[in-house]
């Protein structure tokens, strides 16, 4: 089958053997796959959990039709059923996923609409509701909000009753669109005074919860914009993986700084994250209240060009591969 494979020169499209499902896995004929920022590093052979190194299959979310389910898979998946999945190897004609990361698609949803949902739903529900302990009536800030995951975070926060939702983006056009997805205020983190904008919007207190997908040197300003006894959940590091940390500011504001990643989670934990997300959000997904815009579509054999489009950082929402 055709698949996207990590190489020393970046993503390469190659013919590889079709995967066979393990007892806990579901084999899917892929109809659409979605790009995520983590794919860029995986495609270059960078470490990213067990699916790493030159030769690794690339792509962490896809949608398609069930071909075969392993002997230990509960739920009675039948050939032809439409599912959305997350895991490894989604830039391909066929992919396998653990049953806990395989979800039946709601009626009326296209494969392209479905493939953009699994990672955003699982990541941001976990970050906001489980790790971040969000309560209705709190104020929430999503750093890097114009990404697909960020846009999902805005929507979940609003759906779950946040009284104020703030999104950040360094692009004026994208910043202007954040209100379509639930942001009450959009700020530019390139402006040195952006924490003051957040403090003003929160009566000088700062936000109760920040989902940080920037990190790097922005972290001190993020702490300044976070309330005393607030929480910061570190999901991504688009602005850098290292920076000076103002430990005194951290202590003064008594912030819970929480790191999350799927790279060190076991199957049981990921299954529980998926179960909680579905229990809490699936009615909203079926009702069309949680969705993501598709910025651009590429055929599977143009996956390297699709990654270049993502690397240019000009997109709003998700980039999709059609198979």
C-alpha positions as CSV (number, residue, x, y, z in Angstrom):
1,X,0.0,0.0,0.0
2,X,1.0,3.7,-0.4
3,X,2.0,5.4,2.9
4,X,3.9,8.4,4.3
5,X,7.2,7.3,5.9
6,X,9.8,9.2,7.9
7,X,13.1,9.6,6.2
8,X,16.3,11.6,6.8
9,X,15.1,14.1,4.2
10,X,11.6,14.4,5.6
11,X,8.3,12.7,4.6
12,X,8.5,10.2,1.7
13,X,5.7,8.4,0.0
14,X,6.5,4.7,-0.3
15,X,5.0,1.3,-0.9
16,X,4.9,-0.6,2.3
17,X,3.1,-3.8,3.5
18,X,-0.5,-3.4,4.5
19,X,-0.8,-3.6,8.4
20,X,-2.5,-6.5,10.1
21,X,-4.5,-5.8,13.2
22,X,-3.4,-7.1,16.6
23,X,-6.1,-8.6,18.8
24,X,-6.9,-5.2,20.3
25,X,-6.9,-3.3,17.0
26,X,-9.2,-2.3,14.2
27,X,-8.0,-2.3,10.6
28,X,-9.4,0.6,8.6
29,X,-9.4,1.5,4.9
30,X,-8.5,5.1,5.1
31,X,-10.7,7.6,3.3
32,X,-9.2,10.8,4.8
33,X,-6.4,11.7,7.1
34,X,-5.6,14.9,9.0
35,X,-2.3,16.7,9.6
36,X,-1.1,17.6,13.1
37,X,1.9,19.6,14.1
38,X,3.5,16.5,15.7
39,X,3.6,14.9,12.2
40,X,6.3,17.3,11.1
41,X,8.8,16.1,13.6
42,X,7.9,12.4,13.1
43,X,8.4,12.8,9.4
44,X,12.0,13.9,10.0
45,X,12.7,10.9,12.2
46,X,12.6,12.9,15.5
47,X,11.8,11.1,18.7
48,X,8.1,11.1,19.4
49,X,7.2,8.2,21.7
50,X,7.4,4.6,20.4
51,X,6.5,5.7,16.8
52,X,9.8,7.3,16.1
53,X,12.8,7.3,13.8
54,X,13.5,6.8,10.2
55,X,11.0,4.4,8.7
56,X,8.2,5.3,11.1
57,X,4.7,5.6,9.5
58,X,3.4,9.1,9.8
59,X,-0.1,10.4,10.7
60,X,-2.0,10.4,14.0
61,X,-5.6,10.7,13.0
62,X,-7.8,9.4,10.1
63,X,-11.3,8.3,9.2
64,X,-12.5,5.4,7.0
65,X,-14.2,2.1,6.8
66,X,-13.6,-0.9,9.0
67,X,-12.0,-3.8,7.2
68,X,-11.3,-6.2,10.1
69,X,-11.4,-6.1,13.9
70,X,-9.1,-8.1,16.2
71,X,-10.3,-10.9,18.3
72,X,-10.2,-8.9,21.6
73,X,-12.0,-5.8,20.2
74,X,-15.3,-5.2,22.0
75,X,-18.3,-3.5,20.4
76,X,-18.8,-5.7,17.3
77,X,-17.2,-3.6,14.6
78,X,-18.3,-4.9,11.2
79,X,-16.7,-4.4,7.8
80,X,-17.8,-1.2,6.1
81,X,-18.7,0.7,9.3
82,X,-17.5,4.3,9.2
83,X,-15.1,5.2,12.0
84,X,-12.7,8.0,13.0
85,X,-9.4,7.0,14.6
86,X,-6.2,8.1,16.2
87,X,-2.9,6.3,16.6
88,X,0.1,6.0,14.2
89,X,0.3,5.6,10.4
90,X,-2.7,7.5,9.2
91,X,-1.0,8.9,6.0
92,X,-1.8,5.6,4.2
93,X,-4.3,3.6,2.4
94,X,-4.9,1.3,5.4
95,X,-4.2,1.9,9.1
96,X,-4.7,0.2,12.4
97,X,-5.9,1.7,15.7
98,X,-6.5,0.4,19.2
99,X,-10.2,-0.1,19.8
100,X,-10.1,2.6,22.5
101,X,-9.1,5.1,19.8
102,X,-11.6,3.9,17.2
103,X,-15.0,5.7,17.3
104,X,-18.0,5.2,15.2
105,X,-18.8,8.3,13.1
106,X,-22.1,10.2,13.7
107,X,-24.6,10.0,10.8
108,X,-24.3,12.8,8.3
109,X,-20.6,13.5,9.0
110,X,-18.2,13.1,6.0
111,X,-14.9,11.4,6.2
112,X,-13.1,14.7,5.8
113,X,-15.2,16.3,8.6
114,X,-14.6,13.3,10.9
115,X,-10.8,12.9,10.4
116,X,-10.1,16.4,11.9
117,X,-11.9,15.6,15.2
118,X,-10.2,12.8,17.2
119,X,-7.0,14.4,18.3
120,X,-8.6,17.8,19.1
121,X,-11.5,16.3,21.0
122,X,-9.3,14.0,23.1
123,X,-6.5,16.4,23.7
124,X,-8.5,19.4,24.7
125,X,-11.2,17.7,26.7
126,X,-8.4,16.1,28.7
127,X,-6.5,19.4,29.0
128,X,-9.6,21.5,30.0
129,X,-11.8,19.1,32.0
130,X,-9.5,16.5,33.5
131,X,-6.0,18.0,33.9
132,X,-7.3,21.6,34.0
133,X,-10.3,20.9,36.3
134,X,-12.3,23.5,34.5
135,X,-15.6,24.6,36.2
136,X,-18.5,26.5,34.7
137,X,-18.2,30.2,35.4
138,X,-14.4,30.3,35.1
139,X,-12.3,32.3,32.7
140,X,-10.2,30.3,30.2
141,X,-7.3,31.3,27.8
142,X,-6.2,29.1,24.9
143,X,-2.7,30.0,23.7
144,X,-2.2,29.3,20.0
145,X,-5.9,29.3,19.4
146,X,-6.0,29.4,15.6
147,X,-4.6,25.8,15.3
148,X,-7.1,23.0,15.0
149,X,-6.6,21.9,18.5
150,X,-6.8,25.5,19.7
151,X,-10.1,26.1,17.9
152,X,-11.5,22.9,19.5
153,X,-10.4,24.2,22.9
154,X,-12.3,27.5,22.4
155,X,-15.5,25.6,21.6
156,X,-15.2,23.1,24.4
157,X,-14.6,25.9,27.0
158,X,-17.6,27.8,25.8
159,X,-19.8,24.6,25.6
160,X,-18.8,23.7,29.2
161,X,-19.8,27.1,30.6
162,X,-16.7,29.3,30.7
163,X,-17.8,32.9,31.5
164,X,-14.9,34.4,29.5
165,X,-12.9,32.7,26.7
166,X,-9.7,34.3,25.4
167,X,-7.7,33.1,22.4
168,X,-4.3,34.1,21.2
169,X,-2.8,34.3,17.7
170,X,0.0,36.3,16.2
171,X,-1.9,36.7,12.9
172,X,-4.4,39.5,12.6
173,X,-6.7,37.7,10.1
174,X,-6.8,34.5,12.1
175,X,-7.3,36.5,15.3
176,X,-10.3,38.1,13.8
177,X,-11.9,34.7,13.2
178,X,-11.5,33.3,16.7
179,X,-14.8,34.8,17.8
180,X,-16.5,32.4,15.3
181,X,-15.4,29.6,17.5
182,X,-16.2,31.0,21.0
183,X,-13.5,33.5,21.8
184,X,-14.8,36.6,23.7
185,X,-11.4,38.3,23.3
186,X,-8.5,37.7,21.0
187,X,-5.0,38.9,21.8
188,X,-1.6,39.0,20.0
189,X,1.2,37.6,22.1
190,X,3.8,39.6,20.1
191,X,2.4,42.7,21.8
192,X,4.5,43.1,25.1
193,X,1.3,44.4,26.8
194,X,-0.9,41.4,26.0
195,X,-1.0,40.2,29.7
196,X,-2.4,43.6,30.6
197,X,-5.2,43.1,28.1
198,X,-6.0,39.8,29.8
199,X,-5.8,41.3,33.3
200,X,-8.1,44.1,32.2
201,X,-10.7,41.7,30.8
202,X,-10.6,39.7,34.1
203,X,-10.9,42.7,36.5
204,X,-7.2,42.5,37.3
205,X,-7.4,38.9,38.4
206,X,-6.1,36.9,35.4
207,X,-7.7,33.8,33.9
208,X,-8.5,30.7,36.0
209,X,-7.2,28.3,33.4
210,X,-4.7,28.5,30.6
211,X,-4.2,25.9,27.9
212,X,-0.7,26.7,26.7
213,X,0.4,25.5,23.3
214,X,3.2,28.0,23.0
215,X,5.5,27.7,26.0
216,X,9.1,28.9,25.4
217,X,9.8,32.5,26.3
218,X,6.1,33.4,26.5
219,X,5.7,31.4,29.7
220,X,6.5,34.3,32.1
221,X,3.8,36.4,30.5
222,X,1.4,33.5,30.6
223,X,1.9,33.2,34.3
224,X,1.4,36.9,34.8
225,X,-2.0,36.6,32.9
226,X,-3.0,33.6,35.1
227,X,-4.9,34.1,38.3
228,X,-3.7,33.3,41.8
229,X,-4.5,29.6,42.3
230,X,-5.0,29.3,38.5
231,X,-3.9,26.4,36.4
232,X,-1.7,26.2,33.3
233,X,-1.9,23.0,31.3
234,X,1.2,22.7,29.0
235,X,0.0,21.0,25.8
236,X,2.4,22.3,23.1
237,X,5.6,24.1,22.6
238,X,5.3,26.1,19.4
239,X,7.3,29.0,20.8
240,X,10.1,26.8,22.1
241,X,10.9,23.9,24.5
242,X,13.1,25.9,26.8
243,X,13.0,29.3,28.6
244,X,13.9,31.0,31.8
245,X,11.2,30.4,34.5
246,X,10.4,33.1,37.0
247,X,10.0,30.8,40.1
248,X,9.1,33.7,42.3
249,X,6.1,34.7,40.0
250,X,5.1,31.0,39.9
251,X,5.1,30.9,43.7
252,X,3.4,34.2,44.2
253,X,0.5,33.3,42.0
254,X,0.5,29.7,43.4
255,X,-0.1,28.3,39.9
256,X,-0.6,24.6,39.2
257,X,1.7,24.1,36.1
258,X,0.6,20.8,34.5
259,X,2.3,18.9,31.7
260,X,0.4,16.6,29.4
261,X,1.3,14.4,26.4
262,X,0.1,11.2,24.8
263,X,3.7,10.1,24.2
264,X,4.1,8.6,27.7
265,X,0.5,7.3,28.2
266,X,-0.4,3.7,28.2
267,X,-3.3,2.1,26.3
268,X,-5.5,2.0,29.4
269,X,-5.1,5.7,30.1
270,X,-5.7,6.7,26.5
271,X,-8.8,4.5,26.4
272,X,-10.1,6.2,29.5
273,X,-9.4,9.7,28.0
274,X,-11.4,8.7,24.9
275,X,-14.2,7.2,27.1
276,X,-14.5,10.4,29.2
277,X,-14.5,12.6,26.1
278,X,-17.3,10.6,24.4
279,X,-19.4,10.5,27.6
280,X,-19.1,14.3,28.0
281,X,-19.0,15.6,24.4
282,X,-20.5,13.1,22.0
283,X,-24.0,14.6,22.0
284,X,-22.5,18.0,21.1
285,X,-20.5,16.3,18.3
286,X,-23.6,14.6,16.9
287,X,-25.5,17.9,17.1
288,X,-22.7,19.7,15.1
289,X,-21.7,22.0,18.0
290,X,-18.1,20.9,17.9
291,X,-16.5,21.0,14.4
292,X,-13.3,22.3,12.8
293,X,-12.8,24.2,9.5
294,X,-10.8,22.6,6.8
295,X,-8.2,25.0,5.4
296,X,-7.0,22.9,2.4
297,X,-7.2,19.4,1.0
298,X,-4.4,17.4,-0.7
299,X,-4.5,14.0,-2.3
300,X,-2.5,11.4,-0.3
301,X,0.4,11.3,-2.8
302,X,0.9,15.0,-2.1
303,X,1.3,14.6,1.6
304,X,4.9,16.1,1.5
305,X,3.4,19.3,-0.1
306,X,0.6,19.3,2.6
307,X,3.3,19.2,5.3
308,X,5.0,22.2,3.6
309,X,1.8,24.1,3.7
310,X,1.5,23.4,7.5
311,X,5.2,24.3,8.0
312,X,4.5,27.7,6.4
313,X,2.1,28.3,9.2
314,X,-0.4,30.2,7.1
315,X,-3.4,27.9,7.6
316,X,-6.5,28.3,9.7
317,X,-7.9,25.1,11.0
318,X,-7.0,21.7,9.6
319,X,-5.2,20.4,6.6
320,X,-6.7,17.1,5.2
321,X,-5.4,14.3,3.0
322,X,-7.9,12.5,0.8
323,X,-7.3,8.9,-0.1
